């Protein structure tokens, strides 16, 4: 059957006929589409719709009464204090959780904060859930209280959290970023806008007082993406979430732990609880950006090195930092617990309980480390050495030789003048230093094949502290064998005995025999130069070099050696 409009005589009749044809076509074509759409809607309506329920919005009264209730209920493990007032005069609170029956001298210090905890509401709520766990009766929580002082600042920006849901405080400055690098004098580590950002003042006050080993900064979901004109009739809904990130900020890749194994420990804890984590540039499979390769920026990771408020703690106290993006409080608690657990145990390369924060200056597999028999003593030493390490100059015999290791550190400008890449020149300079056994050092130098003393010069930074070292010093060697025989280990030519206070310690970790030289305060004050020589016999025999196949040697008429 065919249909033709041309057989109709009148134009109006042709138009009406055409319209009827189109209507028939639309009916036939649209009905299946509508049926498919209805089917999809029917399927989707069977799914859970958690967003139909809102999330309880914590009030200031509820928050402060909860802190009061907890402090009354747990007087032996919790203290609450006000460490400042916000721009509008709201209290900024610090919660200190530790077993008060155990002395603090050997406890690690961890700070949990929420610098973006205004609109990013899952940060503070995670901190409150973490508090409930820390105050609870689980063996892990009790162990953490015995071994650590855990500081928690759930609400640093009260106006933002309780009133505005904007990142800035009443003066429009975001405590997390500090308002930008221009607000800082980085040479002196001074924040120039404290009068406008008392929230930052409160955070810095806590950091300065406790000099923590680690900081966990909790971020997450909230109302930050809603414009101001939509906030009055919006609240967070159940099911609102985000991709979760562990360890770093997307915008600032300098804000992260320096050891990726710390990140992996936190990720593993989250996965065990059922929550995966994004690993930033690793998952994006992109390399880091740098100013020298700006033309390639489109192929590089989106993050940029920057300076945010939490990094003050790293610069001043060598504190390890970690940032979290949290979609579910249970996940945030699990990952933060994964971090805190590290502080309860011995990090394999360090030999003492606590977080891996005690190496303050590296040099080709050698390290200046903190000194001390307790966490408190190591903290004092770590901070002191960290603030002077820019002035330290280092050296070693080169090329490096199997069975022999050396490490030279000058901690004063006068001692640095004695360093000389010529071995004999260096030995001659040592003749002027009291209490050095130069003959023993010369014997070590002469018996080996090394060509020179490789010296790393570093100019004294303007911010470096030139004071006498008061709290001792540690030096670390790493021997690439499991159980070498220690033949001769000396400091400044004087033989060392095994000792945790004035000598050396050894243990196997991370594929190396770690050799820690412990130099007590009095010995450090007597000289600004430290020369470690270590002769050892490897426990396995290793050879070097490669020989071409015999057929090749025969072809070129060369006998194998």
C-alpha positions in Angstrom: 0.0 0.0 0.0 1.3 3.5 -0.9 0.2 6.8 0.3 0.6 10.0 -1.6 -0.3 13.5 -0.6 -0.1 14.8 -4.1 -3.5 13.3 -5.0 -5.4 15.7 -2.7 -6.6 18.8 -4.7 -6.7 21.5 -2.0 -3.6 22.8 -0.2 -5.5 22.8 3.1 -6.4 19.2 2.6 -2.8 18.4 1.9 -1.7 20.2 5.0 -4.3 18.4 7.2 -3.3 15.1 5.7 0.4 15.8 6.3 -0.3 16.8 9.9 -2.2 13.6 10.5 0.6 11.6 9.0 3.2 13.3 11.3 0.9 12.7 14.3 0.6 9.1 13.4 4.4 8.8 13.0 5.1 10.5 16.3 2.6 8.3 18.1 4.2 5.2 16.6 7.8 6.5 17.3 7.3 8.1 20.7 5.3 5.3 22.4 8.3 2.9 22.5 10.6 5.7 23.8 8.1 6.5 26.5 7.7 2.9 27.4 11.5 2.5 27.7 11.7 5.7 29.8 8.9 4.4 32.1 10.7 1.1 32.4 13.9 2.8 33.4 12.1 5.0 35.9 10.4 1.9 37.4 13.7 0.2 37.8 15.4 3.2 39.3 12.6 3.8 41.8 13.3 0.3 43.2 16.7 1.5 44.3 17.4 2.8 47.8 17.0 6.6 47.9 18.9 7.7 51.0 18.9 11.3 49.9 15.3 11.6 51.0 16.6 11.8 54.5 18.7 14.6 55.8 21.8 14.4 58.0 21.5 15.8 61.5 23.2 19.2 61.7 25.2 19.5 64.9 24.5 22.8 66.8 27.1 24.7 68.8 25.2 23.8 72.0 25.2 20.1 71.2 28.9 20.2 70.4 30.0 22.0 73.5 27.7 20.0 75.8 29.2 16.8 74.3 32.7 18.0 75.2 31.6 18.8 78.7 29.8 15.4 79.0 32.9 13.5 77.8 35.2 15.3 80.1 33.0 14.6 83.1 32.6 10.9 82.1 36.3 10.3 81.4 38.4 12.4 83.8 41.4 10.1 83.8 41.9 10.1 80.0 40.4 13.3 78.6 40.9 17.0 79.2 39.2 19.8 77.3 40.5 23.3 77.1 39.9 26.4 75.1 42.9 27.4 73.0 41.4 30.5 71.4 38.3 32.3 70.2 37.1 32.6 66.6 36.7 35.9 64.8 33.3 36.3 66.4 34.3 35.1 69.8 33.3 31.4 69.6 35.5 29.0 71.6 38.1 26.9 69.8 38.6 23.7 71.8 41.4 21.2 72.1 40.7 17.7 73.4 43.7 15.9 74.9 43.3 12.1 75.1 45.9 10.0 77.0 46.1 7.6 79.9 47.0 10.1 82.6 48.2 7.3 84.9 51.1 6.6 82.5 53.9 9.2 82.4 54.1 11.2 79.2 57.9 11.0 78.8 57.8 8.1 76.4 54.6 8.9 74.5 54.3 10.0 70.9 52.2 13.0 70.1 49.6 13.0 67.3 47.3 15.9 66.3 44.0 15.3 64.6 42.5 18.4 63.2 39.9 19.6 60.7 41.3 22.8 59.0 38.6 22.6 56.4 36.0 21.6 58.9 33.5 24.3 58.2 31.6 23.3 55.0 33.4 20.0 54.8 31.3 18.6 57.5 32.4 14.9 57.4 35.9 16.0 58.8 34.6 17.2 62.2 32.0 14.4 62.4 34.8 11.9 61.8 36.9 13.5 64.5 33.9 13.1 66.9 33.5 9.5 65.9 37.2 9.0 66.5 36.9 10.5 69.9 34.2 8.0 70.8 36.6 5.2 69.8 39.6 6.7 71.6 37.5 7.0 74.8 36.2 3.5 74.4 37.2 0.2 76.0 38.8 -1.6 73.1 42.3 -3.0 73.7 43.7 -0.9 70.7 42.2 2.3 72.1 43.6 1.6 75.5 47.1 0.9 74.0 46.9 4.1 72.1 46.1 6.1 75.2 49.0 4.4 77.1 51.6 5.1 74.3 50.4 8.4 72.8 49.0 11.8 73.6 46.3 12.3 71.0 45.2 15.9 70.4 41.9 16.5 68.6 40.7 19.9 67.3 37.3 18.9 65.7 36.0 22.5 65.0 38.7 25.0 64.3 36.5 27.4 62.3 33.3 27.6 64.4 31.5 30.3 62.4 32.0 28.2 59.3 30.8 25.0 60.9 27.9 26.3 62.9 26.7 29.2 60.7 28.0 29.9 57.2 29.2 26.7 55.5 31.9 28.8 53.8 35.6 28.1 53.8 36.6 31.5 55.1 36.3 32.9 58.6 34.4 36.1 59.3 37.2 38.0 57.5 37.0 35.7 54.5 40.3 33.9 55.1 40.5 30.1 54.9 42.4 28.6 57.9 43.4 25.5 55.8 45.3 27.5 53.2 46.1 30.4 55.5 44.8 32.7 52.8 47.9 32.2 50.6 51.7 32.3 50.8 51.6 36.1 50.9 50.2 35.8 54.4 53.4 34.1 55.6 57.0 35.2 56.1 58.5 31.9 55.2 62.1 32.9 56.2 61.0 33.3 59.8 58.0 31.1 59.7 55.7 33.9 60.9 52.1 34.2 60.0 51.4 37.9 59.3 47.6 37.9 59.6 47.1 36.5 63.1 44.8 39.4 64.1 42.5 38.5 61.2 42.7 34.7 61.6 42.5 33.7 65.3 41.6 30.2 64.0 45.1 29.9 62.6 46.6 31.4 65.8 44.8 28.6 67.8 46.2 25.9 65.6 49.8 27.3 65.7 49.5 27.6 69.5 48.8 23.9 69.8 51.5 22.9 67.3 54.1 25.1 69.1 53.2 23.7 72.5 53.2 20.0 71.6 55.5 19.8 68.6 53.7 16.6 67.4 55.2 13.7 65.5 52.2 13.5 63.1 49.2 15.6 62.0 46.1 14.1 60.5 44.0 16.7 58.8 40.5 15.5 58.1 38.5 16.8 55.1 35.4 15.6 53.3 31.9 16.2 52.1 29.6 19.1 52.9 27.9 22.1 51.5 30.9 23.9 50.0 29.7 23.6 46.5 26.3 25.2 47.1 26.1 28.9 46.3 25.2 31.2 49.2 21.6 31.8 47.9 20.9 28.0 48.2 22.2 27.3 51.6 19.1 28.4 53.5 16.9 25.7 52.1 19.6 23.0 51.7 21.2 20.6 54.2 23.4 17.5 53.7 21.5 14.5 52.7 22.1 10.8 53.4 24.1 9.3 50.6 26.0 12.4 49.8 29.6 11.3 49.5 32.8 11.8 47.5 35.8 9.8 46.3 38.0 9.2 49.3 41.7 10.2 49.3 44.3 9.1 51.8 47.5 11.0 52.6 47.6 13.9 50.3 45.8 17.0 49.0 44.9 17.0 45.3 45.8 20.7 45.1 49.1 20.6 47.0 51.2 17.5 46.5 53.7 18.7 49.1 51.1 18.1 51.8 51.7 14.4 52.5 53.8 11.9 54.5 57.3 11.6 53.1 57.1 7.8 53.4 54.7 6.2 51.0 54.6 3.1 53.3 52.7 5.3 55.9 50.1 6.1 53.2 49.8 2.4 52.3 49.3 1.5 56.0 46.4 3.9 56.2 45.0 2.7 52.9 45.2 -0.9 54.0 43.3 -0.1 57.2 40.5 1.5 55.2 40.3 -1.4 52.8 40.1 -3.8 55.7 37.1 -1.9 56.9 35.6 -2.0 53.4 36.6 1.4 52.0 39.0 1.9 49.1 41.2 5.0 48.7 42.3 7.1 45.7 46.1 7.4 45.5 46.3 10.7 43.6 49.1 10.7 40.9 49.7 7.0 41.2 46.1 6.2 40.2 46.2 9.0 37.6 49.4 7.5 36.3 51.0 10.9 35.8 54.3 12.4 36.8 54.8 15.5 38.9 54.7 19.0 37.6 57.6 21.5 38.0 58.2 25.0 36.8 61.0 23.9 34.4 58.5 21.7 32.5 55.5 24.1 32.4 55.0 23.5 28.6 54.2 19.8 29.5 51.7 20.8 32.3 48.8 19.1 30.4 50.5 15.7 30.7 51.4 16.0 34.4 49.6 15.6 37.7 47.1 18.4 38.5 48.5 19.0 41.9 51.1 21.8 42.5 53.6 22.3 45.4 52.3 24.9 47.7 52.4 26.0 51.3 49.3 25.5 53.6 48.9 26.1 57.3 49.7 22.5 58.4 53.1 22.7 56.8 54.2 25.1 59.5 54.5 22.0 61.7 56.8 20.3 59.2 59.0 23.4 58.7 59.3 24.1 62.4 59.3 20.6 64.0 59.8 18.0 61.3 56.2 16.8 61.8 54.8 14.3 59.4 51.6 15.4 57.7 48.7 13.5 56.2 45.5 14.9 54.6 42.3 12.8 54.2 39.2 13.2 52.1 36.4 11.4 53.9 33.1 10.2 52.4 32.0 8.1 55.3 32.9 8.6 59.0 33.6 4.9 59.5 36.2 5.0 56.7 37.8 8.1 58.1 38.1 6.6 61.6 39.5 3.3 60.2 42.2 5.1 58.2 43.1 7.5 61.1 43.3 4.5 63.4 45.7 3.0 60.8 47.9 6.0 61.2 47.7 6.0 65.0 48.6 2.3 65.1 52.0 3.1 63.6 52.7 5.3 66.6 52.1 2.4 69.0 54.7 0.1 67.3 58.3 0.1 66.2 58.8 1.3 62.6 61.2 -1.3 61.3 64.0 1.1 60.1 64.0 3.1 63.4 64.5 0.5 66.1 62.4 2.5 68.7 58.6 2.8 69.1 56.9 5.6 67.3 56.4 7.3 64.0 59.2 7.5 61.5 60.2 11.1 62.1 63.7 10.9 63.6 65.9 11.3 60.5 66.6 15.0 60.1 69.3 15.1 57.3 70.2 12.5 54.6 73.4 12.0 52.7 73.8 9.1 50.2 72.4 6.5 52.5 73.6 8.1 55.7 71.6 10.1 58.1 71.8 12.6 61.0 69.2 11.4 63.5 67.6 12.4 66.8 69.1 11.2 70.0 67.4 10.1 73.2 66.1 7.2 75.3 62.5 8.4 75.5 60.1 9.9 73.0 60.3 13.2 74.8 64.1 13.3 74.6 64.1 12.3 70.9 61.5 15.0 70.3 63.7 17.7 71.8 66.7 16.4 69.8 64.7 16.1 66.6 63.4 19.7 66.8 66.8 21.1 67.7 68.7 19.2 65.0 66.0 19.9 62.4 66.3 23.6 62.9 70.1 23.5 62.5 70.5 20.9 59.8 70.7 23.4 57.0 74.1 24.4 58.3 75.5 20.9 58.6 78.0 19.8 56.0 78.7 16.1 55.3 81.3 13.9 53.6 82.3 10.3 53.0 85.1 8.4 51.3 84.5 7.9 47.6 84.0 5.7 45.6 82.1 3.7 48.2 83.8 0.4 48.8 82.4 -2.9 50.0 83.4 -3.8 53.6 84.0 -0.2 54.5 81.8 2.7 55.3 82.5 6.3 56.5 80.5 9.3 57.5 81.7 12.8 58.3 79.4 15.5 59.7 80.4 19.1 60.6 77.8 20.8 62.7 79.5 24.1 63.1 81.0 26.6 60.6 84.5 26.2 62.2 84.3 22.4 61.9 83.2 22.7 58.2 86.4 24.6 57.4 88.3 21.4 58.2 86.6 19.4 55.5 88.8 18.8 52.4 88.2 16.6 49.4 91.9 15.7 49.5 92.2 12.9 52.1 95.6 13.9 53.2 94.6 17.5 53.5 91.7 16.5 55.7 93.9 14.3 57.9 96.3 17.2 58.3 93.4 19.5 59.4 92.4 16.9 62.0 95.7 17.3 63.8 94.4 20.5 65.3 91.3 18.9 66.8 91.5 17.8 70.5 90.7 14.2 71.4 90.8 12.8 67.9 92.9 9.7 67.2 94.1 10.8 63.8 96.4 7.8 63.5 93.5 5.4 63.6 91.5 7.5 61.1 94.6 7.6 58.8 95.0 3.8 59.1 91.4 3.4 57.9 91.9 5.9 55.1 95.2 4.4 53.9 94.2 0.7 53.8 91.3 1.4 51.4 91.2 2.3 47.7 89.0 5.3 47.8 90.2 8.3 45.7 88.9 11.2 47.7 86.6 12.5 50.4 83.4 13.5 48.8 82.2 16.7 50.5 78.7 18.1 50.3 78.8 21.8 50.9 75.8 23.7 52.1 75.7 27.4 52.7 74.3 28.4 56.1 70.6 29.2 55.5 69.4 32.5 56.9 66.8 30.7 59.1 69.2 28.1 60.4 69.9 28.1 64.2 73.6 28.4 65.0 73.3 27.6 68.7 75.3 24.8 70.4 73.6 21.4 70.2 72.2 20.7 73.6 70.4 17.4 73.3 72.8 14.9 71.6 73.2 13.6 68.1 72.7 10.4 66.2 74.4 9.2 63.1 73.1 6.3 61.0 75.0 4.0 58.6 73.3 1.3 56.5 75.3 -1.8 55.6 73.8 -3.8 52.7 74.1 -7.2 54.4 72.0 -9.1 56.9 74.6 -10.1 59.4 78.1 -8.6 58.7 80.9 -9.0 61.2 81.8 -5.6 62.8 85.6 -5.5 62.7 86.2 -1.9 63.7 83.7 0.8 64.4 85.1 4.2 65.6 84.0 7.8 66.2 86.7 10.3 65.8 89.2 7.5 65.8 88.1 6.3 69.2 86.6 2.7 69.3 82.9 2.4 70.0 81.2 -0.2 72.1 77.6 -1.3 71.6 75.5 1.1 73.7 72.1 2.8 73.3 73.5 5.9 75.0 77.2 6.3 74.1 78.2 3.9 71.3 76.6 2.1 68.5 73.5 -0.2 68.0 72.8 -2.5 65.2 69.7 -4.3 63.8 68.5 -5.6 60.5 65.7 -3.8 58.8 64.6 -2.9 55.3 67.3 -5.1 53.8 70.2 -3.4 55.7 72.1 -3.8 58.9 71.2 -0.5 60.4 74.1 1.0 62.5 73.1 3.8 64.8 75.9 5.9 66.4 74.6 7.5 69.6 76.5 10.6 70.8 75.4 12.0 74.2 75.1 15.7 74.8 78.4 16.2 76.6 80.3 14.6 73.7 78.5 16.7 71.1 79.4 19.9 72.9 83.1 19.0 73.0 83.5 19.2 69.2 81.6 20.2 66.1 83.1 17.5 63.9 82.2 13.8 63.9 84.1 11.2 61.8 82.7 7.7 61.7 84.7 4.8 60.3 83.3 1.3 60.0 85.1 -1.8 58.8 83.1 -5.0 58.4 83.2 -8.4 56.8 80.2 -9.2 54.7 78.3 -12.4 55.6 78.0 -13.3 51.9 80.4 -13.0 49.0 79.5 -10.8 46.1 81.4 -10.3 42.9 81.3 -7.6 40.2 81.6 -7.4 36.5 80.5 -9.3 33.4 82.4 -11.5 30.9 81.2 -11.9 27.3 80.3 -15.5 26.2 83.2 -17.8 25.5 82.3 -18.0 21.9 82.7 -14.2 21.6 86.1 -14.4 23.3 87.2 -17.2 21.0 86.1 -15.2 18.0 88.2 -12.2 18.9 91.1 -14.3 20.1 90.9 -13.2 23.7 91.4 -15.7 26.5 88.9 -15.3 29.5 90.4 -13.7 32.5 
